[in-house]
Amino acid sequence: MFITTKVWNADQGYESTLAAFEQSIQKLGLEYLDLYLIHWPVAGKFTETWRAMEKLYQDGRVRAIGVSNFQIHHLQKVMENSSVKPMVNQVEFHPLLTQKDLLAFCRKNQIQLEAWSPLMQGNLDVPLLHDLSSKYGKSPAQIVLRWDLQHQVVTIPKSVTKHRIEENANIFDFELSQEDMNRIDSLNQNKRFGPDPDNFNF
Ligand SMILES: NC(=O)c1ccc[n+]([C@@H]2O[C@H](COP(=O)([O-])OP(=O)(O)OC[C@H]3O[C@@H](n4cnc5c(N)ncnc54)[C@H](OP(=O)(O)O)[C@@H]3O)[C@@H](O)[C@H]2O)c1
């Protein structure tokens, strides 16, 4: 098991992040976390929050620290003011939102991109994904998760269905051609199913 949790927006700031961390770890009944993330880039707060994340990391309370829903400009701001840079950025990422510039920026700066809603919240009824599903003998979900893997993106697909959980883990016995990778990339519509990190009010 690899356990991640995040600091919620209302708890952002230095002292309140440290307190929120203690509460989370107590609720989980753990001594340390594998990964702790800032959930959203709350304006005016997230650099102070990051200072607390650095302290938790330096004190050995977490094995890795990162962020979620950060755009390039948010990452730059954190990196300008810190000694430890984010190790992970968990963002909405899927064939309709391929985030090409953000992915390149994270790769260049050795920040691991992690895809939330990688399966477009179950909206997998896309003709190209069905064509590739027939071609490779894999489900549309497996095609998408393999596309992530070949882009070196970590995924956290969610399912409450046993056979789908197994299916989503079974993506290591085939490889998409570069041409098919490019075809999936070209589905991009900059379409978000979730909130926009540059325009949210919670
Ligand atoms: N950091 C953030 O701000 C943020 C925001 C949103 C979400 N997340 C996290 O991201 C994770 C996943 O996101 P998500 O649940 O929104 O979306 P998702 O993983 O893209 O999609 C989940 C949906 O896809 C269905 N599904 C799963 N596997 C499938 C398969 N093999 N074939 C067909 N359908 C399949 C599930 O149905 P069943 O469950 O019925 O099988 C469920 O309806 C969650 O852990 C969530 O907490 C993070």
The ligand as an SDF file (V2000), in Angstrom:
LIG
                    3D

 48 52  0  0  0  0  0  0  0  0999 V2000
   -6.6690   15.8870   -6.6800 N   0  0  0  0  0  0  0  0  0  0  0  0
   -7.9130   16.1950   -7.0030 C   0  0  0  0  0  0  0  0  0  0  0  0
   -8.3020   17.3760   -6.9490 O   0  0  0  0  0  0  0  0  0  0  0  0
   -8.8620   15.1320   -7.4570 C   0  0  0  0  0  0  0  0  0  0  0  0
  -10.0570   15.5130   -8.0870 C   0  0  0  0  0  0  0  0  0  0  0  0
  -10.9250   14.5040   -8.5220 C   0  0  0  0  0  0  0  0  0  0  0  0
  -10.6190   13.1570   -8.3190 C   0  0  0  0  0  0  0  0  0  0  0  0
   -9.4610   12.8400   -7.6850 N   0  0  0  0  0  0  0  0  0  0  0  0
   -9.1340   11.4020   -7.4250 C   0  0  0  0  0  0  0  0  0  0  0  0
   -8.8810   10.7120   -8.6310 O   0  0  0  0  0  0  0  0  0  0  0  0
   -9.2870    9.3530   -8.5040 C   0  0  0  0  0  0  0  0  0  0  0  0
  -10.0570    8.9250   -9.7280 C   0  0  0  0  0  0  0  0  0  0  0  0
  -10.9240    9.9170  -10.1770 O   0  0  0  0  0  0  0  0  0  0  0  0
  -12.4600    9.7600  -10.5270 P   0  0  0  0  0  0  0  0  0  0  0  0
  -13.0760    8.7310   -9.6580 O   0  0  0  0  0  0  0  0  0  0  0  0
  -13.0430   11.1280  -10.5710 O   0  0  0  0  0  0  0  0  0  0  0  0
  -12.4570    9.2780  -12.0420 O   0  0  0  0  0  0  0  0  0  0  0  0
  -11.9460    8.0220  -12.9140 P   0  0  0  0  0  0  0  0  0  0  0  0
  -11.0330    7.1210  -12.1600 O   0  0  0  0  0  0  0  0  0  0  0  0
  -11.5110    8.6170  -14.2020 O   0  0  0  0  0  0  0  0  0  0  0  0
  -13.3410    7.2900  -13.2230 O   0  0  0  0  0  0  0  0  0  0  0  0
  -14.0500    6.5610  -12.2860 C   0  0  0  0  0  0  0  0  0  0  0  0
  -15.2840    6.0190  -13.0100 C   0  0  0  0  0  0  0  0  0  0  0  0
  -14.8680    5.1340  -14.0440 O   0  0  0  0  0  0  0  0  0  0  0  0
  -15.4880    3.8840  -13.8820 C   0  0  0  0  0  0  0  0  0  0  0  0
  -14.4930    2.8510  -14.2540 N   0  0  0  0  0  0  0  0  0  0  0  0
  -13.3930    2.4950  -13.5500 C   0  0  0  0  0  0  0  0  0  0  0  0
  -12.7220    1.5230  -14.1950 N   0  0  0  0  0  0  0  0  0  0  0  0
  -13.4020    1.2730  -15.3410 C   0  0  0  0  0  0  0  0  0  0  0  0
  -13.2050    0.3620  -16.4040 C   0  0  0  0  0  0  0  0  0  0  0  0
  -12.1690   -0.4800  -16.4450 N   0  0  0  0  0  0  0  0  0  0  0  0
  -14.1090    0.3710  -17.4270 N   0  0  0  0  0  0  0  0  0  0  0  0
  -15.1650    1.2150  -17.3960 C   0  0  0  0  0  0  0  0  0  0  0  0
  -15.4040    2.1070  -16.4190 N   0  0  0  0  0  0  0  0  0  0  0  0
  -14.5350    2.1250  -15.3830 C   0  0  0  0  0  0  0  0  0  0  0  0
  -15.8940    3.7970  -12.4210 C   0  0  0  0  0  0  0  0  0  0  0  0
  -17.0440    3.0200  -12.2870 O   0  0  0  0  0  0  0  0  0  0  0  0
  -17.2770    1.9510  -11.0870 P   0  0  0  0  0  0  0  0  0  0  0  0
  -16.6620    2.5350   -9.8340 O   0  0  0  0  0  0  0  0  0  0  0  0
  -18.7610    1.8360  -11.0480 O   0  0  0  0  0  0  0  0  0  0  0  0
  -16.5950    0.6610  -11.5070 O   0  0  0  0  0  0  0  0  0  0  0  0
  -16.2030    5.2530  -12.1070 C   0  0  0  0  0  0  0  0  0  0  0  0
  -17.5280    5.5900  -12.5110 O   0  0  0  0  0  0  0  0  0  0  0  0
  -10.1010    9.2490   -7.2260 C   0  0  0  0  0  0  0  0  0  0  0  0
   -9.3040    8.5970   -6.2560 O   0  0  0  0  0  0  0  0  0  0  0  0
  -10.3220   10.6900   -6.8040 C   0  0  0  0  0  0  0  0  0  0  0  0
  -10.3330   10.8710   -5.4110 O   0  0  0  0  0  0  0  0  0  0  0  0
   -8.5590   13.7900   -7.2600 C   0  0  0  0  0  0  0  0  0  0  0  0
  1  2  1  0
  2  3  2  0
  2  4  1  0
  4  5  1  0
  4 48  2  0
  5  6  2  0
  6  7  1  0
  7  8  2  0
  8  9  1  0
  8 48  1  0
  9 10  1  0
  9 46  1  0
 10 11  1  0
 11 12  1  0
 11 44  1  0
 12 13  1  0
 13 14  1  0
 14 15  2  0
 14 16  1  0
 14 17  1  0
 17 18  1  0
 18 19  2  0
 18 20  1  0
 18 21  1  0
 21 22  1  0
 22 23  1  0
 23 24  1  0
 23 42  1  0
 24 25  1  0
 25 26  1  0
 25 36  1  0
 26 27  1  0
 26 35  1  0
 27 28  2  0
 28 29  1  0
 29 30  1  0
 29 35  2  0
 30 31  1  0
 30 32  2  0
 32 33  1  0
 33 34  2  0
 34 35  1  0
 36 37  1  0
 36 42  1  0
 37 38  1  0
 38 39  2  0
 38 40  1  0
 38 41  1  0
 42 43  1  0
 44 45  1  0
 44 46  1  0
 46 47  1  0
M  CHG  2   8   1  16  -1
M  END
$$$$
